[in-house]
């Protein structure tokens, strides 16, 4: 099932519930642009391989291409998120719970962004929606078979990100040993722009699908169609999602770029390319297998792996501890917020 742009706009005008749902979903996507999308371009901006303005334009185009191409090849990530929870048989109540979850995610992510901490909007989305479903349905609101993929993704994004970052950097160091540093810097400066584009492409392939899955869930619930089990993502939604992400990155992305690309590890152009290549490979593997992973976790652990390949002391572990604490708190914190907001929204509305 799908929805055309004309039908969507008609429903948006005539259905206030849909209007609120869409506004909240776009708010979550915007915040994702603040917090997750900047990770994709953090390294190429921090090493001055590309200007922030051009990096944001590049990220917007690559995000759209990632959403478009990966959705044509495999929309398994979107389906995992869509089928992860069960809001029950009453579309009106289900829509209220979903709106509460989206509101909780915006609050959680904005607070983290204010402190410049790159939290995972993927995990905030999963936690908030799960908390709302539990408030509505109890334990039966969670689809364990789909939810367990999130746990796999958590470990994959951390372990593989670090491992690939370490290995790719060691390979680069071995290949470039004895070469003229000025020539290698020139090469990796250009290569890093390609690496940043690859990361932005894979960010669209992963996070774009997650948010579009939730967007369509809200659209179908607002139309009273709570039993839709499969769907086709329309192109207009891909464009909308990519544009809102890019807007978010242009508004507030620099804080995250500074933390990830400059504060955690001092990167040269070769190391920056290593982190981008490692992160993009991990995200590609996860996207093809339909496992929802975090772009933030993948990129930041890849940077840690790059730093560790040089020496462990080159990683600023105090920043790593702050990020790890935020990651650990996201599931219970945002889940509880989604749970509480769901109860409040159902009482009020």
Protein Blocks (a to p, Z undefined) as FASTA:
>chain_A
ZZdfklmmmmmmmmmklmmmmmmmmmmmmmmmmmmmmmmmmmmmmnopacfklmmmmmmm
mmmmmmmmmmmmocklmmmmmmmpcebjblklmmmmmmmmmmmmmmmmmmmmmnopacdf
klmmmmmmmmmmmmmnommlpcfklmmmmmmmmmmmmmmmmmmmmmmmmmmmmmmgoiaf
klmmmmmmmmmmmmmmmmmmmmmmmmmmmmmmmmmmmmmmmnopakbfbdcddfklmmmm
mmmmmmmmmmmmmmmmmmmmmmmpccdfklmmmmmmmmmmmmmmmmmnopacdfklmmmm
mmmmmmmmmomklpcfklmmmmmmmmmmmmmmmmmmmmmmmmmmmmmZZ
